[in-house]
Amino acid sequence: MKLSDLEKKRILILGFGREGVDTFRFLRRLFPKKVIGIADKQNVRCQSSNVKCYLGNNYLKALKDYDVIIKSPGIPFKILPKSALPKITTQTQIFFDNCPGGIIGVTGTKGKSTTSSLIYEILKNGGVKTYLIGNIEKPVLSYLSKAKPEDVYVYELSSHQLYNLKKSPYIAVLLNIYREHLDYYRNFREYANAKANIAKYQRKEDYLVYNIGNKIVREIAKKSKAKRIPIRGEYYSLDKAAAKAVGKIFKIPSKIIDKTIKNFKPLPHRLELVGTFEGITFYNDALATIPEATIGALDTLGDRVETIMLGGYERNIDFANLAKRILKSNIKIVILFPTTGEKIWKKINQLSKKQSRLPKHFFIDNMREAVKLAYERTGKGKICLLSTASPSFSMFRDYKEKGDLFKKQVRALAKEGGTKVEMKQ
């Protein structure tokens, strides 16, 4: 949708979180006197001049009164009435339709933030005027007013942002597709189809950098009209392979690419080294919200992992492969959070019938007790890994709160004496 098409339309912003606020500010600069609607289930603050607010449980009733509905990613399509669907657009669609510069789209169930950041650094160091935007907490419309044809936008795209998108970037990076967000979508196929939109509308002059090792990604790549560039890599090396491939498309010298990768500082909560305390090395992998991510962490860290923290919000994920990987490891202590902790332990038990050795397990419902237990039970020279293979919402606001609390307690208990400290009530 072109910006000129919005001028005489009645516009509703559906969802008023970070992206919704960015949309409002953009529209207000574009149309200072236009009355704009804002609808959100939460009692958000949206009072301003020339604004109509629709808040609370009946917020969707406002949809029928507007010509254009700009939907935020957090609102699932499946809850919207069919009559509203033709009127729905998104920040992502508006940006793709109006951006004069080049767009590099990056998606995948896991790894997209690191890959996007690494591509951005490589291009920047190679002299390209580039911006890092999108799902990495940088809403995009605020960039649109100053966008120029020579600009390049590295756009991290979630499945929610890709859903219903009618354009694809000229360089698409597709890392992997695993079972995730099944509470948001009707089924896994709908989730995979949303991811596939990153390549669906590409042209023959475009590029698709894709993980040839992921079956679903391979099937999507087969249908693309773009120039296909296959990449390979283990879970935690795929980001580097993808970033190198994009750097080569831009003809960035290999020396710059390699130096950028060497100096790149990993993002927080992604196999983040917290430090070694009381002889135990702690890793924060709070963003590991699916089993494949935790398996990748175990493959990377190796046999030194002796204690692992697992479990969280239930999204009906199968933990069989994770259970098998744990049984093959040297893990001796399994700390389990609600609610999937019980499900994970049950699966480990089911698959361990042919083995005599089982790790010891503990059901814990707070981070301080979990970290204290890790200090007490993990051997010197070994690793304690927070990599829950589940989303955080059963106990924490999000993965950041979980990871930050883990790091805080690791350091606090170390100062208090580690294994000697008594639990505070």
C-alpha positions in Angstrom: 0.0 0.0 0.0 1.4 3.3 -1.1 1.4 6.2 1.4 -0.6 8.3 -0.9 -3.4 5.7 -0.7 -3.8 6.4 3.0 -4.6 10.0 2.8 -8.3 9.8 2.5 -8.8 6.4 4.3 -10.1 5.9 7.8 -7.1 4.2 9.6 -7.1 2.0 12.6 -4.0 0.8 14.4 -4.6 -2.6 15.8 -2.4 -3.3 18.7 -0.6 -0.5 20.5 2.7 -1.9 21.7 6.2 -0.8 20.4 5.3 -1.2 16.8 1.8 0.3 17.1 3.3 3.4 18.8 5.8 3.8 16.0 3.0 3.5 13.4 1.0 6.2 15.2 4.0 8.6 15.3 4.7 8.0 11.6 1.0 8.6 10.6 0.8 11.7 12.8 3.8 13.3 11.1 2.3 12.3 7.7 -1.3 13.4 8.5 -1.2 15.9 11.4 -5.0 16.5 11.4 -6.3 13.0 10.6 -8.4 11.2 13.2 -6.7 7.9 13.8 -8.2 4.9 15.6 -6.3 2.8 18.1 -7.6 -0.6 19.3 -6.0 -2.8 21.9 -7.2 -5.4 24.4 -5.1 -3.9 27.1 -5.8 -0.6 28.7 -3.0 1.2 27.0 -2.4 4.9 27.1 -3.5 6.3 23.8 -5.1 9.7 24.7 -4.1 12.4 22.2 -5.8 14.9 19.9 -7.6 13.5 16.9 -7.5 9.9 18.3 -10.3 7.4 18.9 -9.5 4.7 21.4 -11.1 1.2 21.5 -9.8 -0.6 24.6 -10.7 -3.8 26.4 -12.3 -7.1 25.5 -14.5 -5.6 22.8 -11.7 -3.9 20.9 -12.2 -5.9 17.7 -15.7 -4.4 17.2 -14.0 -1.2 15.9 -12.7 -3.0 12.8 -15.9 -2.6 10.8 -15.7 1.2 11.0 -12.4 1.6 9.2 -11.1 1.3 5.7 -7.5 0.4 6.5 -6.4 -1.7 9.6 -2.6 -1.6 10.4 -2.1 -4.7 12.4 0.7 -5.2 14.9 2.6 -8.6 14.9 1.3 -9.6 18.3 -2.3 -9.9 17.1 -2.9 -13.3 15.5 -4.8 -13.4 12.2 -6.8 -16.3 13.5 -8.8 -14.2 15.9 -9.8 -11.6 13.3 -13.2 -11.7 11.6 -13.1 -12.7 7.9 -14.8 -9.5 6.9 -11.8 -7.5 8.2 -9.1 -9.5 6.4 -9.2 -7.5 3.1 -8.6 -4.3 5.0 -5.6 -5.6 6.9 -2.1 -4.3 6.3 1.1 -4.2 8.4 4.1 -2.0 9.1 6.2 -4.5 7.1 3.9 -4.3 4.1 3.9 -0.5 4.2 7.7 -0.4 4.4 8.2 -2.9 1.6 5.7 -1.0 -0.6 7.4 2.4 0.0 11.0 2.0 0.7 13.2 3.3 -2.1 16.3 1.5 -0.8 17.3 -2.2 -0.9 16.0 -4.7 1.7 17.8 -7.7 3.0 15.2 -9.9 4.8 16.4 -12.4 7.4 14.2 -15.0 9.0 14.4 -18.4 10.7 12.9 -19.9 13.8 16.2 -19.4 15.5 19.3 -17.3 14.7 17.8 -14.4 12.9 18.8 -11.7 15.3 22.5 -12.7 15.4 22.5 -13.2 11.6 20.9 -9.8 10.9 23.4 -8.1 13.3 26.3 -9.8 11.7 25.2 -8.9 8.2 24.7 -5.3 9.3 28.3 -5.2 10.7 29.8 -6.7 7.6 28.1 -4.3 5.3 28.8 -1.3 7.5 32.5 -2.2 7.7 32.5 -2.7 3.9 31.4 0.9 3.3 27.7 0.2 2.6 25.2 2.7 4.1 23.1 0.3 6.0 20.5 0.1 8.8 19.5 -2.7 11.1 15.7 -2.8 11.6 12.6 -4.9 12.3 12.1 -7.7 14.8 15.3 -6.8 16.6 13.3 -4.1 18.4 13.7 -1.4 15.9 10.3 -0.6 14.3 10.6 0.4 10.7 8.3 3.3 9.8 10.5 5.8 11.6 13.2 5.0 9.0 11.0 5.5 6.0 10.8 9.2 5.8 14.6 9.5 5.4 15.1 6.4 3.2 17.2 6.9 0.1 17.7 4.7 -3.0 21.3 4.0 -2.0 20.4 2.8 1.5 20.3 -0.9 2.5 18.1 -2.1 5.2 18.9 -5.4 7.0 15.4 -6.3 8.2 15.0 -9.1 10.8 11.6 -10.6 10.0 9.5 -12.8 12.4 6.9 -15.1 11.1 4.3 -12.7 12.5 5.7 -9.9 10.3 5.9 -12.2 7.2 2.4 -13.5 7.5 0.2 -12.1 4.6 3.2 -10.2 3.2 2.8 -9.7 -0.6 6.4 -8.7 -1.4 9.8 -10.4 -0.8 13.2 -8.7 -0.2 15.7 -8.7 -3.0 18.1 -10.6 -0.7 16.3 -13.2 1.4 18.0 -15.2 4.1 16.1 -18.3 5.3 18.0 -20.1 8.2 15.7 -22.8 9.5 12.1 -23.7 10.3 11.2 -25.7 13.4 8.0 -26.2 15.4 7.4 -23.0 17.2 4.6 -20.5 18.0 1.9 -23.2 17.7 -0.3 -21.2 20.2 -0.3 -18.3 17.7 -1.0 -20.2 14.5 -3.7 -22.6 13.6 -1.1 -25.3 12.9 2.5 -25.8 11.9 1.8 -25.6 8.2 0.4 -22.0 8.6 3.6 -21.1 10.5 5.8 -22.5 7.8 3.8 -20.8 5.1 4.3 -17.5 6.9 8.1 -18.0 6.8 7.9 -19.0 3.2 6.7 -15.5 2.2 10.3 -14.2 2.5 11.0 -16.0 -0.8 7.6 -16.4 -2.4 7.5 -13.2 -4.4 11.2 -13.0 -5.3 12.2 -12.4 -8.9 15.0 -13.9 -11.0 17.3 -11.0 -10.3 16.9 -11.5 -6.5 19.0 -13.7 -4.2 17.9 -16.4 -1.7 20.5 -17.5 0.8 19.1 -20.7 2.4 20.1 -23.5 4.7 20.3 -26.6 2.6 20.4 -28.8 5.7 16.8 -28.0 6.7 14.2 -30.0 4.9 11.4 -27.5 5.0 13.7 -24.7 3.9 14.9 -26.8 1.0 11.4 -27.3 -0.2 10.7 -23.5 0.0 13.9 -22.8 -1.9 12.9 -25.1 -4.8 10.0 -22.9 -5.5 11.9 -19.6 -5.5 12.6 -17.8 -8.8 15.7 -16.1 -7.2 19.3 -16.9 -7.6 19.7 -19.6 -4.9 22.8 -19.7 -2.6 22.8 -22.8 -0.4 24.7 -22.6 2.9 25.6 -25.3 5.5 26.5 -25.1 9.1 25.8 -26.4 12.6 23.2 -24.6 14.7 25.6 -22.0 16.1 27.7 -21.5 12.9 24.9 -21.0 10.4 24.7 -17.3 11.1 28.3 -16.8 10.0 27.8 -18.8 6.8 24.7 -16.7 5.9 26.5 -13.4 6.7 29.5 -14.4 4.6 27.2 -15.2 1.7 25.5 -11.8 1.8 28.9 -10.1 2.2 30.0 -11.8 -1.0 26.9 -10.6 -2.9 28.0 -7.1 -2.0 31.6 -7.9 -3.0 32.8 -7.1 0.4 36.5 -8.1 0.6 37.1 -11.4 2.5 39.5 -9.7 4.9 36.7 -7.4 6.1 34.2 -10.2 6.4 36.6 -12.4 8.3 37.7 -9.6 10.7 34.1 -8.6 11.3 33.1 -12.1 12.2 36.2 -12.5 14.5 35.4 -9.3 16.4 31.6 -9.8 16.5 30.3 -9.7 20.1 27.5 -12.3 20.5 24.1 -11.0 21.5 22.9 -11.4 25.1 20.9 -14.5 26.0 22.2 -16.6 23.1 24.7 -19.0 24.6 26.1 -16.1 26.6 29.1 -16.8 28.8 28.2 -15.4 32.2 31.5 -16.3 33.8 33.3 -18.9 36.0 32.4 -18.7 39.7 33.4 -21.2 42.4 35.0 -23.2 39.6 31.8 -23.6 37.7 31.2 -22.0 34.3 27.7 -20.6 33.7 26.1 -20.1 30.3 22.9 -18.1 29.7 21.0 -19.4 26.7 17.6 -18.0 27.7 16.5 -17.5 24.1 16.6 -21.3 23.6 12.8 -21.6 23.6 12.6 -24.8 21.4 14.4 -28.2 21.8 16.5 -27.7 18.7 18.1 -24.6 20.3 19.0 -26.5 23.4 20.4 -29.4 21.4 22.5 -26.9 19.5 23.9 -25.5 22.7 24.8 -29.0 24.0 26.5 -29.8 20.7 28.5 -26.6 20.9 29.5 -26.8 24.6 30.2 -30.5 24.6 30.7 -32.9 27.5 31.6 -30.3 30.1 27.9 -29.6 30.6 27.0 -31.3 33.9 23.9 -29.2 35.0 21.1 -28.0 32.8 18.0 -26.0 33.5 14.9 -26.9 31.4 11.2 -26.2 31.2 8.8 -23.3 30.8 5.6 -22.4 29.0 3.6 -25.1 27.3 3.3 -24.8 23.5 2.7 -28.5 22.7 6.2 -29.2 21.5 7.7 -32.8 21.3 10.7 -33.2 23.5 11.8 -36.7 22.3 14.9 -35.6 20.5 16.0 -33.4 23.4 15.5 -36.3 25.8 17.7 -38.5 23.6 20.4 -35.9 23.5 20.4 -35.5 27.3 20.7 -39.2 27.8 23.7 -39.3 25.5 25.4 -36.4 27.3 27.4 -36.2 30.6 24.6 -34.3 32.3 24.2 -35.3 35.9 21.8 -32.7 37.2 18.5 -31.6 35.5 16.7 -28.7 37.0 13.2 -28.4 35.8 10.9 -25.4 35.7 7.1 -25.5 35.4 5.2 -26.3 33.4 7.0 -28.3 30.7 9.6 -29.5 33.1 7.4 -32.4 34.1 6.8 -33.2 30.5 10.5 -33.2 29.6 11.4 -35.4 32.6 8.6 -37.9 31.7 10.1 -38.1 28.2 13.6 -38.7 29.5 12.2 -41.5 31.7 10.4 -43.1 28.9 13.5 -43.2 26.7 15.9 -44.3 29.4 14.6 -47.8 30.0 17.6 -49.4 28.3 20.0 -47.3 30.3 21.0 -47.8 33.9 22.1 -44.2 34.5 19.7 -41.3 34.8 20.7 -37.8 35.8 19.3 -36.6 39.1 16.3 -34.2 38.7 14.8 -31.4 40.7 11.6 -29.6 40.2 12.2 -25.9 41.0 9.9 -22.9 40.8 12.2 -19.9 41.3 15.6 -18.9 39.9 17.5 -18.3 43.1 16.8 -21.8 44.3 17.7 -23.2 40.9 21.1 -21.4 40.8 21.9 -22.3 44.4 21.2 -25.9 43.5 23.6 -25.6 40.5 26.3 -24.3 42.8 25.8 -27.2 45.2 25.7 -30.0 42.6 27.9 -28.9 39.7 31.5 -30.1 39.8 34.5 -27.7 39.5 35.6 -27.4 35.9 32.1 -28.2 34.7 29.3 -26.2 33.1 25.9 -25.1 34.3 23.7 -24.3 31.3 20.4 -22.4 31.3 18.8 -23.5 28.1 15.1 -24.3 28.8 13.9 -25.6 25.4 10.6 -23.8 26.2 9.3 -20.2 26.2 9.6 -18.2 29.4 6.1 -17.1 30.1 5.1 -19.7 32.8 7.5 -18.0 35.3 8.9 -14.9 33.6 7.8 -12.0 31.5 10.0 -13.0 28.7 13.4 -14.6 27.9 15.2 -11.4 28.8 13.8 -11.3 32.3 14.7 -15.0 32.7 18.2 -14.6 31.4 18.9 -11.4 33.4 17.6 -13.0 36.6 19.8 -16.1 36.0 22.9 -13.8 35.6 21.9 -11.8 38.6 21.6 -14.8 40.9 24.8 -16.5 39.6 26.8 -13.4 40.5 24.9 -12.6 43.8 25.3 -16.2 45.1 28.9 -16.2 44.1 29.4 -13.1 46.3 27.5 -14.7 49.1 29.7 -17.8 49.1 28.2 -20.0 46.4 27.6 -23.5 47.9 27.9 -22.1 51.5 25.0 -19.7 51.3 21.8 -20.4 53.0 18.5 -19.9 51.1 16.7 -16.7 52.0 13.0 -17.0 52.6 
